[in-house]
Amino acid sequence: MNIAMIAHDEKKDDIVQFSTAYLNVLKDHELFSTGTTGKRISEATGLSLHRFRSGPLGGDQQIGAMIAENNMDLVLFFKDPLTAQPHEPDISALGRLCDVYGIPIATNMATAEVLIHGLKKGDFAFRELRRQTGGNSGNEGDGNN
Ligand SMILES: O=C(CO)COP(=O)(O)O
């Protein structure tokens, strides 16, 4: 599965802790991240991630593009709800694309844990199917409504 890992600054310690705890699950998947988050995770765990740009410089949008191309299966995005982000529109757009294409997204560690346990026991098999059929959520019209 292709998994995106993103965390705002106040949540970076959390995502590092999460990555360390679930290293055995994460190591079997393709990992993608925004710039600084990926650097922190790989330094702490040795996991190899494809690192996009930093969030404020377009990283969220690059991950969004993967979602739109049906190339992302799970998004773990540890958001900081208490700090204003300069790139809030990009953050909202990423969440919106997950809803458009029916991609599971966790925005805090508690939900991420539930999803990672589901991933471990095979609950994401539906994503393989969607990828093979090229389908997404049933919302994949031409957008010209
Ligand atoms: O800002 C982010 C997500 O919106 C995260 O970006 P960094 O991982 O580069 O800090």
The ligand as an SDF file (V2000), in Angstrom:
LIG
                    3D

 10  9  0  0  0  0  0  0  0  0999 V2000
    2.9620   21.4790    6.8170 O   0  0  0  0  0  0  0  0  0  0  0  0
    2.8350   20.2890    6.7300 C   0  0  0  0  0  0  0  0  0  0  0  0
    1.5300   19.7000    6.4020 C   0  0  0  0  0  0  0  0  0  0  0  0
    0.5280   20.6320    6.1330 O   0  0  0  0  0  0  0  0  0  0  0  0
    3.9660   19.3800    6.9620 C   0  0  0  0  0  0  0  0  0  0  0  0
    5.0860   19.8030    6.2590 O   0  0  0  0  0  0  0  0  0  0  0  0
    6.5280   19.3750    6.7530 P   0  0  0  0  0  0  0  0  0  0  0  0
    6.5180   17.9000    6.9060 O   0  0  0  0  0  0  0  0  0  0  0  0
    7.4820   19.7980    5.6960 O   0  0  0  0  0  0  0  0  0  0  0  0
    6.7490   20.0900    8.0600 O   0  0  0  0  0  0  0  0  0  0  0  0
  1  2  2  0
  2  3  1  0
  2  5  1  0
  3  4  1  0
  5  6  1  0
  6  7  1  0
  7  8  2  0
  7  9  1  0
  7 10  1  0
M  END
$$$$
